[in-house]
Amino acid sequence: MRKLIVLLVFAGALVSAKAQILPLDKQRLSALKEAYLHNNEQAVKMVGFYEGMAVKLMKDKAPTVKSKILPPSNDARDYISLSRYWWPDTTKKDGLPYVRHDGKVNPEIDSYMSEKAMVKMANAVDCLSLLYYVTGKSLYAEHCARYLRAWFTDSITGMNPNMTYSQFIPGRTKLRGTGILDARHACRALCMSALIKDYAGWTEHDQTQLTEWGKAFLYWMEHSTQGQMERRAKNNHGLWFDVTHMELLAFLGYENRIREVLRDDFMQKLNNQIAENGSLPQELARTLSLHYSTFVCEASLQASFIAAGIGENLWTMKTASQKSLADVVAFLYPYYKSPEKWTYKQIKKFDAQRATPILLEAGKALGNKNYTKLAYQLGMTDKSALLMPYYDVQISH
C-alpha cells in the first residue's frame, strides 16, 4: 500500500473547467494520464501496477461500517473504533475503565472493525477513481461507485453521519473529540468521488445522496460537542480536524469557507504548535515522537493541496509569529536522513519512507534539491519519478 500512497500524494485530476478541489497534485496525475495515453513505457508500467491491485479490490466485497462489537447505541450503522492506546486496567477485576499506555496498540482494536473497514474503503476509492481517470475504463468507476454506496448511502449498510463512538474507551462515558481523527479517511474518499462524476453509472441520485451525507456530517462536525472539542485540540488532532474539515468543504464546493478554516484555524494552530527551532513540542512529548512529528507534516501536506486549490501556497505562508511549515521540515530533515540521531523518545522503529512525499513536495515548493535527493534515497522509484518530471536531480536506482 506504500506505493499507492506515493501515487496518491502526487496525483490529481483536471475534472472540469472549474475543477473540484482535491487533496492531490493535479498537474502530476494529468501528466501521468497524458503519458499513459501516449503509451509511455514508464506510465504503462505504473498504471499496470495499480491495475494489478485493482483486480483484488474489484473481487472483494465492499467494506461497511458494521463491527463485531456494537456501539453503545446498539445501532450497527454507527461508526465505532477502539482508542488504540487504551488497555484493560489489570488492577480491576473487570478491567474497567481502560487505562492509557501511549504508543502501545491494544490488539483488541481488530474487534472494533469500523476503522480498518473505513481505511480499506478509502484506499479502494483512491485506487479505483484514479485508475478510471487515467485509463477511462468504466469497470474501475463501477467498482468505485460500489464502494462509495456501500459505505455512505446504502439504506442498510450506510454509515450514520457522525463519529460519536470513534476511538471509544470501554468503561469511560466522558465525551472525547479525538475519534474524529478517523474521519480523515472518509472525507478523502468523498473528495475522490469527483473523479467518477462523468461515469454513466454514477447517477444524479447517487451524487445527491452522497452530497446529503456530506452536509449532514459537516453539520455534526461543526455543531457537536465532540467536534468543538477536537477543533480546539492543541496537537496533531487539531490540525487533522482542520484538514478533514477542509476536505469536506472542498467536496461540498464551499471554497470561501476553506479559506476561513485555513487562515483562522489551521495557520493559528501551526503558530501555536511550532517552536522557534521548528520542532513540535506537543509531539516531542509522545513516546512515538518522530512518528507524530511526521504525522503533523502529513496533515500539512494534505492541507497544502487543498490550499493550492484556492490559490494559496501553504509552504510559503507565514503564521502570525512568522513561523512556517518549512521550519518544521528543516528541523526534521537531518533526522529523516539519519533517524538514529533522533534524541527524543521513539519506542518503535520509524519508517523513514513516510518522509518521502513530504520531502518531495517540500523540495518542489521550496526549491530545495537536498530534500528531493533524500526522498529518492529513502525510497523513491522510477515509477513515482514519472509524476515529477520537472525535477532535475537525477538519481540512479
C-alpha positions, 0 to 999 in steps of 0.5 A: 500500500506504500506505493499507492500512497506515493501515487496518491500524494502526487496525483490529481485530476483536471475534472472540469473547467472549474475543477473540484478541489482535491487533496492531490497534485493535479498537474502530476496525475494529468501528466501521468494520464497524458503519458499513459495515453501516449503509451509511455513505457514508464506510465504503462508500467505504473498504471499496470501496477495499480491495475494489478491491485485493482483486480483484488479490490474489484473481487472483494466485497465492499467494506461497511461500517458494521463491527463485531462489537456494537456501539453503545447505541446498539445501532450497527450503522454507527461508526465505532473504533477502539482508542488504540492506546487504551488497555484493560486496567489489570488492577480491576477485576473487570478491567474497567475503565481502560487505562492509557499506555501511549504508543502501545496498540491494544490488539483488541482494536481488530474487534472494533472493525469500523476503522480498518473497514473505513481505511480499506474503503478509502484506499479502494476509492483512491485506487479505483477513481484514479485508475478510471481517470487515467485509463477511462475504463468504466469497470474501475468507476463501477467498482468505485461507485460500489464502494462509495454506496456501500459505505455512505448511502446504502439504506442498510449498510450506510454509515450514520453521519457522525463519529460519536463512538470513534476511538471509544474507551470501554468503561469511560462515558466522558465525551472525547473529540479525538475519534474524529481523527478517523474521519480523515479517511472518509472525507478523502474518499468523498473528495475522490468521488469527483473523479467518477462524476462523468461515469454513466453509472454514477447517477444524479441520485447517487451524487445527491445522496452522497452530497446529503451525507456530506452536509449532514456530517459537516453539520455534526462536525461543526455543531457537536460537542465532540467536534468543538472539542477536537477543533480546539485540540492543541496537537496533531488532532487539531490540525487533522480536524482542520484538514478533514474539515477542509476536505469536506468543504472542498467536496461540498464546493464551499471554497470561501469557507476553506479559506476561513478554516485555513487562515483562522484555524489551521495557520493559528494552530501551526503558530501555536504548535511550532517552536522557534527551532521548528520542532513540535513540542506537543509531539516531542512529548509522545513516546512515538515522537518522530512518528507524530512529528511526521504525522503533523507534516502529513496533515500539512501536506494534505492541507497544502493541496487543498490550499493550492486549490484556492490559490494559496501556497501553504509552504510559503505562508507565514503564521502570525509569529512568522513561523512556517511549515518549512521550519518544521521540515528543516528541523526534521530533515537531518533526522529523516536522513539519519533517524538514529540521531533522533534524541527524543523518545521513539519506542518503535522503529520509524519508517523513514519512507513516510518522509518521502512525499513530504520531502518531495513536495517540500523540495518542489515548493521550496526549491530545495534539491537536498530534500528531493535527493533524500526522498529518492534515497529513502525510497523513491522509484522510477515509477513515482519519478514519472509524476515529477518530471520537472525535477532535475536531480537525477538519481540512479536506482 
